Amino acid sequence: MVALAAAGCRGAPLLPTPGSSTPEVLITESPTPYREVSAASVTAVLPDAWHPRLAATGDDPRQGLLAAPRPGAWSGDRPPTEGFAAMWIDATEVGVPSDYYYLAAAGPALDLITRSPECSATRDRVIADHRPEFAAGEPDSPGDYVATGAGTCTVGRQPTRWAYFVAAPGYGPVREIGIPSSGLYVVVAVMPDSPGATRQLGRMLERTRFGEATVAELIAAAEPRPLPALEPI
């Protein structure tokens, strides 16, 4: 649990503490106002004006990227007015049972925005929530959790909108795609409130890739599937 605390399991927000810019961030330009940015098995399509950097360096089990129009936007205890974070936790580096990632996903991983006094949720959708057996779940529970949501913040006097995706694959269907060693996925995008902000945030979120799987594909994998109709005897 001590190692997992670094990933957000003991009340510390997962999102701050950015690493420094390094050549390991790959940028692919395009004729649109957006460009493709890849780092640490994460790929995102971000506005040209946003500066990407590695989410962490050294032995930190967090992998991925942060981006914002200004350096240090993800520092401190308040959400930025504009920025993006996409991270995953390398479970092979942390070395705790997969069930504990359920607790991080369902609890403190998004404290920075979901429990900040400046912020409020406007939409939360829990797609999969199978409590592990050790936490009063069903026997042989897959221990997975997948959710998306959106909300608003007021940072200073600036109204903003945000959207998020969080998943603990456990032994559920999300484990079969994405990054095989990941125990936790988190994506958060924030931008100033505007008529098109909600749509832009949604597109940014769903197009983010972990390995070869987009967030939209991770969500589809976790969607409850209807039982096939029984043929008449």
N, C-alpha and C positions, 0 to 999 in steps of 0.2 A: 504493500500500500504506500510505502514511502516513495518508491519510484513513480507510482501512478499519480501521486500528488502533483508531480511536475506536469502532468497532463490534465490537471483540473479537477482532481477527485477529493480535494480537501478544502474546498471553498475558494481556492485561488483561481481567478479567471484564466481560461485557456488562451485567450486571444492576444494579450499584450506580449511584451518582450520580443520585439523583432530582432533578427540578426542583421548583419551588415551586408551591403551590396557585394556580390561576388560575380566572377565570370560564369558561374554555374547557372545563372538565369539566362535562358535563351529567348530572344525576342524575334518574332517573324512579322515584318511590316506588311501592311496591305493598303490598297488605295482608299479604304473606308476610314472613318475616324477611330477605328479600333484596330488592335493588333493582338496576335496570339503570343502569350507568354507562358513558358514552361520552366518548371523548377521542381526538383525532388519528386518526380513522378506525378506532378500536378500540372495541368494545362488549363489556361483560362483565356477568355477573350475580353480584353480590358480597354478602356479609353486610352488614346495616345498620350494624354497628358499625365497619366498616372505612372509613378515610378515604382517598379517592382523590386523586391528583394527577397532573399531567403527568409523563411519564417524563423529558422533557428540554425545554429552552427554547432560544431563540435560534437559532443556526446549527447546532446539533447534528443530525446526520442521523438519530438515533434518534427515533422517534415512538411514541406510545402512552401507557399509563398504568401507574402503580404504586398499590398500595393495601395498607393494613395497619391494625391497631387502634391503633397508636401512630406518631407522626411519626418519621421517620428510621430506620424498621425495615430499609430496604434499604441503609443506609449501612454502611461498613466492609467488612471482609474475611470476615465470617461470615454464613451465611444467617440470616434471621429465624426466630423460632419460629412466626410466623403472618403470612401476607402473600400478595400476588399481583403478578405483573409480566407485562405483555403488550406487546411492542414489535415494531416493524418498522423496517427500514433503508431510507431513501429513496435508491435507487440513482442517481437523477438528481442528488442532492446530492453523493454520494461520488465518482462519476465514475471507477470502475475496472471492468475487465471482469467480467461476471457470474460467471465461473468462480471468482473469488476468494471469493465468498460460500460456495461449497461448502466451502472450507477452514475458514471461520469456523463453519459449521454442524456440520461433522464434528469440529471441534477445540475451540477455547477458548470458544465462546459460552456454555457451561454450566459452566465451570470452578468457579464459586462453589459449586455443589452436587455435581457429579459427581466432582470431584477434591479436595474438601475432606477433611481427615483426620477431621472429625466426622461425615462422611456416607458412606453406601454405597448402591449401586443394588440394588434387588430385582427390577427388570424393565426390560429395554431391548428395544425393537422397532424395527428399521430397516426402513422401508417402501420407500424408494427410495434407492439408492446408486450413482449413475453418475459415476464419477471423471472429471473433465475430461481432455481429450486432453493438455493440457500437463503434467498430473500422472500420466502413464502410463495414461490411460484409453483407451477405444476411439475411433477416428476418428469425428468427428461425434457425440460423446457429448453428451447433453442437459445434463450437468453439474449434475444436481439431487440433493438429499439431503433426506429426510424421515424423522423418527424421533420416537418417543414413549417415555416411560419413567417409572419411579417408584422411590422409595427412602425411606430413613430418615435422620434426622440426630439427634444429641444436642447440643443447644445449651445449654450450662451443664449442668443436670441434667434438662432438659426433652426427652423423646423426641418427635420430630416425624415427620410423613410429608410427602412432596412428590411432585409429578407434573409432567412437562414435555412440551412439544411444540416441535420445532425444524424449520425447513424453509428450504432454499435452493432457490427455484423453478427456477433455471437456465433451460433451454429445455424443461422437461418439462411435463406436464399441469397442475401446480399453477400455472404461469404464467398459465393461461387464466382463472382465477378469483381472487377476493381483490382485492388492491390492485395495479394494473398496474405501478406504479413500484417495488414492493418487491423488494429483493434478498435479504432475510432476514427470517424470522419467528421469534420466540421467545416462549413462554408458560411461566411457572413459577408453581405454586401450592403454598403450604406451610401446614400447620396442625398443632396438637398431635395426637399419636397418640390415637386413640379407635376404638371398634368401627365407627363410620360414616365415618371420615376418608377411607378409600380411595374409597368411592363418591362422597362429596361433592367430593373433588378431581377425580375423573373427570368429573363433570357440569359443574363449573366450567370445566374445561379445554375440553371438547368444545363448550360453548355460546359460547365466546368467538368474536367475529366480527371479521374484518379486512375492511373494506368491507362487502360483502353476503354473504361466505362465512364459515361457521362453521369452526372447527378440524375438526369431524367431516367437513365437506364437503371440506376441503383434504386430509384423510387419505384419504377415499374416492376423490378424484381421482388420488392417487398409488398407490393399490392396484394391484398387477399384475392385469391382466385376462386371463382364460383365452382362448386362441385359439378362434375358432368352429369347430365340428365341420365337417369336410369332407363334402359330400354324396356319396353313392356315384355312380360313373360309370355 
